[in-house]
Amino acid sequence: MQDSFKRKIDYLRISLTDRCNLRCRYCMPAQGVKKFSHRDILSFEEIERVIRVCRELGFTKFRFTGGEPLVRRGVMDFLEQLPPGDWYLTTNLAVDGLDLDRLNRLPLAGLNVSCDSLKPDRYRWITRLGELSAFLQNLAGVRSDNLKINAVVMKGFNEDEIEDFIDFGERHRATVRFIEKMDFASGGPGFSSLSEIKKQLITRGIIEPEGKQIRNSVSSYHDLKGRAGKVGFITPVSRHFCPTCSKIRLKANGEIKLCVFAAENFNLRDLLRSEPEDGVIRDRLAELIARKPFRPEGPRTKETMAEIGG
């Protein structure tokens, strides 16, 4: 499936819930966000239908996000019944009572975990409700052949932890990916460009100068110099990746988001509930994909990252 700019659109990010056990400052306000009503949230059966239709359109990669996806009731049952495929999960891994045995048995192609500081006081401050010890305890029990640790880099907050994160990732056989903060409605600490950070790591001989892109990934990866492993850099602000964008988003309330920055969303939920024919859903999705903008244009969204689904 191609959009009007001949980009191959084959990656769907699926928000399973707008609920989260944390209140990260760049993701949502302290009081949280106005929650979608239960009736507005897509059922797992409706999500499966969207996936089935997207498969028919040539989609090959699906990532489950939130909020925090693992706080949704029944989520493990849903994920366990998925056939082997390109399924990915993004989680803060700080959920109390997480069943790590079940998590490790899920048919996932990759697991991304979010952590923005390795210092307990900073972690607690940025998440408002989180304890680093809970994250570390869960991480110690995770078994994944494709584990990534996502860290949002913020000015005056965690820029001094870059090398700590690289060493931490190496110890856990994980790829650390540094992400530029995107300014959505929730605010938080200031923006920090990764360009200078990357340049410093190259100059100091920590990473190789040449980066590599992987299909369906927004990250530029650099091998560690003299060590196994690599580091990723995601730069949606300083060096956007619009020319190679391959994704659309399905929000927890069944709205399609064609661009993360766009204010306009498209209601797919009502059509899912009124139309029995998959072909009609497929035609609507194809129509929307054809309207995907080349780059952010028009009014910017006032949604928080939690509402968008990451």
DAGIKA-V12279 format. One record per pair of residues at least 6 apart in sequence whose C-alpha atoms are under 7 Angstrom apart, sorted by the first residue. I is the first residue (numbers start at 1). J is the second residue. D is the distance in Angstrom with one decimal. If there is no record, write none. Layout:
((I,J,D) (I,J,D))
This chain:
((1,8,5.8) (1,9,5.6) (1,10,6.8) (1,57,5.8) (1,58,5.9) (2,8,4.5) (2,9,5.6) (3,9,6.8) (3,289,5.5) (3,290,4.5) (3,292,6.5) (4,290,5.2) (5,294,6.9) (7,244,6.8) (7,246,6.6) (8,246,5.8) (9,246,4.3) (9,247,5.7) (10,58,6.1) (10,59,3.8) (10,60,5.6) (10,61,6.5) (10,246,5.9) (10,247,6.3) (11,59,5.7) (11,60,6.3) (11,61,4.7) (11,62,5.9) (11,216,7.0) (11,246,5.9) (11,247,4.5) (11,248,6.6) (12,61,6.4) (12,62,5.0) (12,63,6.5) (12,247,5.6) (12,248,5.3) (12,249,5.7) (13,62,5.8) (13,63,4.7) (13,64,6.1) (13,248,6.5) (13,249,4.7) (13,250,6.1) (14,63,5.9) (14,64,4.9) (14,65,5.9) (14,249,6.1) (14,250,4.9) (14,251,6.3) (15,64,5.9) (15,65,4.6) (15,66,4.7) (15,250,6.1) (15,251,5.0) (15,252,4.8) (15,309,5.0) (16,64,6.5) (16,65,6.1) (16,66,5.4) (16,69,5.6) (16,252,5.3) (17,66,4.9) (17,67,5.6) (17,68,6.9) (17,69,6.0) (17,72,6.5) (17,252,5.1) (18,35,6.7) (18,66,5.6) (18,67,4.4) (18,252,6.3) (18,306,6.2) (18,307,5.9) (19,66,7.0) (19,67,4.9) (19,68,6.2) (20,67,4.8) (20,68,4.7) (20,71,6.9) (21,68,6.9) (22,127,5.6) (22,128,6.7) (22,129,5.3) (22,130,6.1) (23,29,6.8) (23,30,6.1) (23,32,6.6) (23,127,5.2) (23,128,5.5) (23,129,6.4) (24,126,5.4) (24,127,4.0) (24,128,6.3) (25,126,5.7) (25,127,6.4) (25,186,6.6) (25,187,6.6) (25,188,4.8) (26,186,5.4) (26,187,5.1) (26,188,4.5) (27,186,5.6) (27,304,6.0) (27,305,4.9) (27,306,5.6) (28,186,4.8) (28,304,5.8) (28,305,6.8) (28,306,6.1) (29,186,5.4) (36,253,6.9) (40,253,5.3) (41,252,5.5) (41,253,4.4) (41,254,6.8) (42,252,6.2) (42,253,5.8) (42,254,5.8) (44,78,6.9) (53,278,6.6) (53,282,5.7) (60,86,6.4) (61,86,5.0) (61,87,6.4) (62,86,6.2) (62,87,5.2) (62,88,6.2) (63,87,5.9) (63,88,4.5) (63,89,5.5) (64,88,6.2) (64,89,4.8) (64,90,6.3) (65,89,6.3) (65,90,5.3) (65,91,6.9) (65,309,6.0) (65,310,6.7) (66,306,6.9) (66,309,5.2) (67,306,5.2) (67,309,6.2) (68,91,6.0) (68,92,6.8) (69,91,6.6) (79,106,6.6) (80,106,5.5) (80,107,6.8) (82,107,6.9) (84,107,5.6) (85,109,6.9) (86,109,5.5) (87,108,5.1) (87,109,5.5) (88,108,5.6) (88,109,5.8) (88,110,5.0) (88,111,5.8) (89,110,6.7) (89,111,5.1) (89,112,6.1) (90,111,6.1) (90,112,4.6) (90,113,5.8) (91,112,6.4) (91,113,5.1) (91,114,6.3) (92,113,5.4) (92,114,4.7) (92,115,6.9) (93,113,6.1) (93,135,5.6) (93,138,6.4) (94,134,5.5) (94,135,4.6) (100,141,6.4) (100,142,6.6) (104,142,6.4) (104,143,5.7) (109,146,6.9) (110,146,4.8) (110,147,6.1) (111,144,6.9) (111,146,6.3) (111,147,5.1) (111,148,6.4) (112,147,5.9) (112,148,4.7) (112,149,5.8) (112,150,6.8) (113,148,6.3) (113,149,5.0) (113,150,6.0) (114,149,5.8) (114,150,4.7) (114,151,6.1) (115,149,6.8) (115,150,6.2) (115,151,5.4) (116,123,6.7) (116,151,4.6) (116,152,5.7) (117,123,5.2) (117,158,6.4) (120,131,6.8) (120,132,5.3) (123,130,6.9) (123,131,6.8) (123,132,6.0) (124,130,5.2) (124,131,5.7) (147,174,5.0) (147,175,6.5) (148,174,5.3) (148,175,4.7) (148,176,5.7) (148,177,6.9) (149,174,6.6) (149,175,6.2) (149,176,4.7) (149,177,6.1) (150,176,6.0) (150,177,4.9) (150,178,6.1) (151,177,6.2) (151,178,5.0) (151,179,6.0) (152,178,5.9) (152,179,4.6) (152,180,5.9) (152,181,5.9) (153,159,6.2) (153,178,6.3) (153,179,5.9) (153,180,5.8) (153,181,6.5) (153,192,6.3) (154,181,6.5) (154,189,5.9) (154,190,5.6) (154,191,5.5) (154,192,5.2) (155,189,6.4) (155,190,5.0) (155,191,5.5) (155,192,4.9) (165,176,6.9) (166,176,6.3) (169,175,5.8) (169,176,5.6) (170,229,6.8) (175,229,6.7) (175,230,5.9) (175,231,5.8) (176,231,5.3) (176,232,6.2) (177,231,5.8) (177,232,4.2) (177,233,5.5) (178,232,6.1) (178,233,5.0) (178,234,6.2) (179,233,6.1) (179,234,4.7) (179,235,6.3) (180,191,7.0) (180,192,6.5) (180,193,6.4) (180,194,6.6) (180,234,6.4) (180,235,5.5) (180,236,6.6) (180,237,6.9) (181,191,5.7) (182,237,6.9) (184,302,6.6) (184,303,6.7) (184,304,5.6) (184,305,6.6) (185,302,5.4) (185,303,5.9) (185,304,5.0) (186,304,5.5) (193,238,6.3) (194,235,6.9) (201,207,5.9) (202,208,6.1) (202,209,5.6) (205,225,6.4) (206,224,6.0) (206,225,5.4) (207,222,6.1) (207,223,5.7) (207,224,4.4) (207,225,4.8) (208,222,5.8) (208,223,5.5) (208,224,6.1) (208,225,5.5) (210,222,6.4) (211,220,5.7) (211,221,5.2) (211,222,4.7) (212,220,5.5) (212,221,5.1) (212,222,6.5) (213,219,6.6) (213,220,5.1) (213,221,6.4) (216,246,6.4) (218,234,6.2) (218,241,6.8) (219,232,5.6) (219,233,5.3) (219,234,4.7) (220,232,5.4) (220,233,5.2) (220,234,6.6) (221,230,6.4) (221,231,5.5) (221,232,4.3) (221,233,6.5) (222,230,5.4) (222,231,5.3) (222,232,6.3) (223,229,6.1) (223,230,4.1) (223,231,6.4) (224,230,5.1) (224,231,6.9) (242,294,6.3) (242,295,5.6) (243,294,7.0) (248,257,6.0) (248,258,4.9) (248,259,6.8) (249,256,5.7) (249,257,4.9) (249,258,6.4) (250,256,4.8) (250,257,6.3) (251,308,6.2) (251,309,6.1) (254,267,6.2) (254,268,5.5) (254,269,4.5) (255,265,5.9) (255,266,5.2) (255,267,4.4) (255,268,5.5) (255,269,6.6) (256,265,5.6) (256,266,5.0) (256,267,6.4) (256,268,6.6) (257,265,5.1) (257,266,6.7) (258,292,5.5) (259,296,6.8) (261,296,6.0) (261,300,5.6) (261,301,5.6) (262,296,6.2) (262,299,6.7) (262,300,5.2) (262,301,5.2) (263,299,5.7) (263,300,5.0) (263,301,3.7) (263,302,6.9) (272,281,7.0))
